[in-house]
Amino acid sequence: MNIQFHGGVREVGGSCIAVENSEAKVALDYGIKIGDKAFDSLPKDFDAVVISHAHLDHSGNLLGLAKGKPVIVGSEITRDIVADLLRDMVKIQRMNGNHFPYDNKDVNSIRRSWWVREAFALPGMSVKLYPAGHVAGARMVSVRSDGRELVYTGDFCLHDTSILEGAKPEILPRNPDALIIETTYGGKTRMRRKELVDQLLRQVLSTIEREGNVLIPVFAFHRSQEMAKIIDQAMENGVLPDYRVYTISNLARRITGYFNSHKQFFTKEIQKQKQPFHFRHVKPLYRTGQIKEPAIVICTSGFGQAGASLHLLTEWATEDDNSVIINSGYLPPESPLRVAKEKRELVEKGRKIPVEAEIDQIELSGHADQNELVELVRTMEPERTFLVHGELDQANALSEKISEVTEVYIPEKEEIVAM
């Protein structure tokens, strides 16, 4: 087999790795780099494309395949959510006046091309998928060919979250010839998930007690539903008092419907509930003008660069009774949330806005931290390990931790490695 790293190397975003033998060629993910205007830049000569999960940095380039007859493989909920994310992408590009050569017919073509499989075969090659944690429907991928095996993690986590079980290293192949592993948090360790949730709820309670507003910027897929579930359950259990709680995102509302209809992807406790993502205390709104203050608002976009979160960030940031809770670990350098947190100011149409609100970053991430990454490598004991989907400093930090267990390599973009 040959491996070629088309994207997602020495950076976060744009994941795409080609695996090829003499008879077949498969892509592991087909993503975009968020904020990059270069769509449709990946090769198209694949016999199949495996999508590890629905985030656009792993799936957002699929529209470039719509005119052909691609075979796309992934879980059922990943298919449904990818289709909605791609429709949203088309809408946003058109709203922004950008020339975008795709429309909803192309999205429908991608959806029709999707095979829901946990295993499949190509000439001289067999592919198998394993639960990855991270987000609903996420999968790791094993590829076997010519007596060699590689495992691609995509994004994953080993820890359980409020709604999702983590990946189980013991069910993955042992001693593969190659492991391709994400390194988003290759140099970071986090507190236990329960401690992070408790910290989140304490911050929310503190703001409630001073009758302030709480802004929680989220991604429409998975994080919106998880955050609403945490807040709703805390109020149901009396951990938080009754308070106005809203979600604002039409896309998140649609995705929540998939979460209710695909309960099999979640924890056993959630599977027992009739409508686990139908919330008693959290009310969906269509626009920020419907908010009655004070309130907790869970809304997109996740980095604060657009949508309701940008509007409320600029509106609420000047009041010290308010708080902003960032739950993503990675923030793009120029994103409003990162600027507000680090520089204590925002810039809107050339006007500087001072930030007086509390800003806390509580990383309820669905990614493995360094301890989990090391645990996976030690459990699998691969011959060679390729570090992807992380900034170079994060990859280097993980390399130091696992170099005694496996041969470590940090590939460059478009590099080809023979197995």
N, C-alpha and C positions, 0 to 999 in steps of 0.2 A: 504493500500500500504506500501511496504518497499522500502527505498531508500538506495543504497549502492554506496559509493564514491570510484570508482576504480582509479581515476586519476584527475589531475588538482586541487588538494587541497593543500593549503599552498604553492603553487608555480604556475608558469606560464608554461603550457604545459601538454600534455598527457591527455587531457580532456576525461573522460568517466564516466557516472553516470548511474547506473542500477535502473530501476523502475519496481517493480514486485507486482502483486497480486496473488491470488491463481490459476489463469488460464493463465496468460500471463506475459511476461517479455520483456521490451524494453530498449535499450541503448540510452542514450542521448549523442551523439558524440562518437568517437572511434579513438582518436588521439595518437600521439607519442610525447615524449618530445624531442625537437630538440637537437641534439648532443648526445642523449642517444642511445646506441647500442642495447638495449633490445627491439627489435621488437617482435610483435606477443606474447605479454605477458598478454593480456586481456582475460576474459571469452568469450566463443563462443556460449553459450546456450541462445541466444536471439531470440525471435520471430520476432523482427524488430529492425533495427538500424536507428535512426534519426540523420542526419548530419546537424548541424546548419549552417555551411559554409565551404568553401573549404580549409582553411588553414590547413597545415599538423598537427598542434598540436590539431586539432579537427577531422581529417580524415585519418591521415597517417598510422594507424594500420589496415585499411580495407583489405589489402592484406592477412592478417591472416584469413579472412573469405572466401577467394576465392575458397577453395576446397569444401566448403559446398554449401548450397543453401540459402544464406542470403536474407532477404528482407531489402533493404536499401531505405530510404525515404529522400527526400530533393528537393530543387528547380532544375529546368532544367539546369541553368547555373552552379550551384554547381556541378552537375553530370559531365558536360563536362570538367570543370576545374580540379576537383578531378582526373579524368582519366588522364589528361595530367601531373598533379603533380606526380601521382603515376608512370607513365612511366618515368618521369625524375628521380624519386627516384631509380627505377630499373637501369637506365643507370649509375647514379652516383655510386651506390654500385658496379656495375660491373667494372667501370673505376678505382675505388679505390682498386680493387682486393679483395673485401670482399666476403665472402661466403654469398650469399643471395638466399633463396630458392624460390624466386618468379620471374616471367618474365611477358612479355606483354600479354600472354594468361590469366594470373591471373588478370591483369588489365582489360582486355576485359570482364572477368567473372563478376567482380565487376560492370562494366558499365551496363551489361545486367540485373543485379539483381536490378537495381535502379528503384524505383517508383517515378515519379514526382507527388506529391500530396500536397495539402494544408490541408488535413484532412484524417484520416483513423481510422479504428476501429480494435481492437483485442478483444478476449473474455473478457468481463467484463471491458473493457478499451477503451476510446476514446482519440484520439490525434489530436491536431490542431496546425497549424503553423501560425506565424505572422511575418511581415517584421521587421527586426532588425536594419536597417542601417548598419553600420560597413563596409561591403564590398558588392559587387554585389551578390544578391541572398541569403544573410544571413537571417536566420529565428530564432525567439524565438519559444519555444514549450510549449504547455499546455497539461497536461495529467490528465484525469479524471477517477476515479475508486472508486466504493463503496461510492459514494456521497462525495468524497474528490477530491481536485484539487491542482495540483502543476504547477508552471510556471518556466521554465528554460530559462534564457536569452541568453545562449551562449555569444558570444562577441557582443556588441551592442553600438550604440551611438544615442543620441537624436538630436544632431545638424546636420544640412544639410552640406554637403561638396560640392566641386566644381562640382561633377558629381552625387551625390547620396543624396536622401532625408533621414533624420533621422527617427528613430522609433517614433511611435505615442503612448504615454502611454495611451491615452484615449480609444484606441480600445482594450486594453488588459483586461483580466479578473480582476474584482475587488474583493478584500478580499479573495484571494486564501488561502488555508490552509498552503501552503508552497511556497516560492519564492527562487529559487536557482539563485544567481546573481554573475556575474563576478566582480572582485575587482582589476583589473590590475592597475587602477589609483584611488584606494579607498582613498588615502591620498593626492591626487594632484588636483589642479585646473589649468585651462589653460585660455589664452586669447581667445577672440572670433576668430572663424575660419578666418574671413576676415582679421583680424589684423595679424594673423600668415602668411597668404598668402602674404600680403603686406611686411612683414618682409623678407620672402623668396625672393621676387622679388627685394627688395632693396639690399640684399646680392649678388644676381646674378649680378645686375647692377653695383655694386661697383667693382666686379671682372672683368666684361667686360670693364669697364673704364680703368683699368690698364692692359688690354689685357692678363689676366690670364686664367687658366683653372678652370672650376667648375666641381667637381665630386659630383654626387648625387646618393649614393647607395640606391637601392630600392629592394622590393620584386617583383617577376615577376608578381604576381597576384594583381591586383587592384592598388597598389601604383605606379607601372611603368606607367600604363595608365593614372592615375590621374595626375601624375607629368608632363608627356608629354603634357597632355591637358592644364595644367596651363601655362607652358612655351610657348606652341604654341599660345594659346589665347592671352597671354601678348604681344607677338611679332605682332600678327595680329592687336591688338588694339593700337600699338605704345607705350605701357608701357615699353617694352624692345626693343632695337634696333636689327636689323638683326645680327645674330651671328651664328656660326656653332653649331648645336644642334644634338646630336646623342643618340639613344638608342642601347644598346648591350645586347641582350638576345633572343635566338631563342624561348625559352619557352614563354617569354613575348609577342613576336610577334604572336605566335599562340593564346594566350589568348586574345590579342587585337582583333583578328578576331571574337571571341565569343562575345566580348563587342559590336561590330558592328552589329552582328546578333541577339542580345538579348537586344535591346534598351529599352524594356518595363521595365527593372529593374532599369532604371536610371531616372533622373529628367525629368520633362515635356519639358524643354528646349532642352535637349539632344534628346528626342524622336522625336522632330520636324526635327532634322538634318538627312540628308540622310546617311552619313558615319561619325558619330560624332567622331570616333577615327581614322580617316584618317587625318594625320597631314600635314600641308603645310610647316612648318618650321623645323620639327623634322624628321631626316632621320635615318632609321634603318641600323645598321652595323652588320657584322657577327663576327668581331674580332677587338681587340684594334689596330692592325697594320694598319687599314684603317683610323684611326683618323687623321684629319688635324688640327693641333693646331694653335691658341688657340681655345678652344671649351668647350661647356657644354656637359657632358656625363652622361646620366641616365642609370644605369646598375646594374645588380645583381652581387654579392649577397647582401642582405639587411643589414647584420651585418658586411660586409667587410671581411668575413672569407674565401672567395673563389671567383673564377671567375674573371670577368673583374674589379670589384670594388677593389679586393685585389691587382691586378696587378697595377692599376692606382693609388691606394692609396700609395703604396710603391714608385712609380715612380714620383708622383707629390708632395708628402708631403714635400720634401726638399726645395721647392721654395715658398717664401713668397708672390709672386704674385697670387698664386693659392688659391683656397678655397675648402673645403669639407663641404657639407651641409647634416647633419644627420637629417632625418625626422621621425625616429622611436623614441618613448619615452623610450621603454625598450631596453636595450643592455645587452647581456650576459656578465658576469664579465670579461672573458678573450678574448672577441671579439676584433679584431684589431681596430675597430672604437672607442671602449671605452678606450682601452689602449692609442691610439693616442690622444684622447681628454683629458684624465686625466693625463697621464704621459709625453705627448709631445714627444713620441718616438715610434718606431716600431721595432720589432725584426724579421729578416728574415734570416733563416738558421744560427742562432747564432750571426748574425751581427746586431748591433743596428743602426737604422736609425733615425736621429733627425727630428722632425716634425716642420717645419717653416711655413707651409701653415695655413691659417685661418681655424679653425674648429668650425662650429656653429651647435647647435642642435635646430632645429625648429620643434616642435612636431606636425606635421600634422597627428595626430593619428585618427584612426577610432574607438577608444574606448571611452566610456563615461568617463568623469572625475568625481571627487567627487560630484560636484553640480548636474550633471545629474543622477548619481547613487541615490543620496538622493531624487531627484525629482521623479524618477520612484517608489521608495519605498513609498513615501508619497502619490503618486497618487493611487497605487494599494492597499495599506494598508494590506499587508499579515499578517496572524497570526504568522507565523514563517519565518525567512529569513536565508538561509544558504549562507555563503560567500565562493566562490571558485575562481579559476583562478587568483590568486594574491599572492604575497609574504605576509608573516604573518604580517609585519608592515603595509602594505596597507589594509589588512583585518581589523586589529585592529583599524586603523584610521577611516574606514567607520563605524565600529561597534559603535564607540562613537557617531557618527552623527545620527544614526537611531534607537538606543536602546529605545528611548521614543515612537517610532511608532510601533515597532514590536519586538518580541522575536528574538534575534540574536544568531546564532550558527556558529562556525568555525569548520567544521568537519576535521577529520584526515583520512588518506588514508585507504581504506577498511572498514571504519566504516559503520555500518548499523543503520539506523534510521527508526523506525516504525511511520506511520502516523495514 
